[in-house]
Amino acid sequence: MNRKSLIAGLALATCMSAVSVTALAQTPAEPTVPKSASSTTHSLQVGDRAPAKYQRPTEAVKNWKAKGLKQPEKESQWVRLGHNYVLVQITNAQILEIVPVKK
C-alpha cells in the first residue's frame, strides 16, 4: 500500500467518524411526558415517598373531616392524588395512608 492511499484512507475514516458524532449530537431527545396525579397513584403504596409537590401546605385538603378522613397526625396532611386521598408526612413525604375518594 502506498503512502497516498494510506493518507486518503485515514482522512476518509476521520471524516466519517466526525460526521457520525455530529449526527448523534443533533438527534433530538425523546420527549418526556410528565406523570399525571392519577397515573401516579396506581403505583404508590403506603411507605412510599409522595412527589415533593404534595408536601406543600397549598396542596393540603382543608376540610378533611367533611370528607370522612381521620385527623392528620402531627407533621402530616391529607392531599388529593388522583382518585385517592393520601396522608403524607410533611417532613419526609412518606405516605402514611391511602383512602379512595368517595363519589
ZIJOHU-V53200 format. One line per field, one symbol per residue. ss: DSSP state (2 for helix, 1 for strand, 0 for the rest). A space follows every 50 residues. Layout:
ss=???
This chain:
ss=00222222222222222222222222000000000022222000000010 02222022210000000000000001111110011111100001111111 000
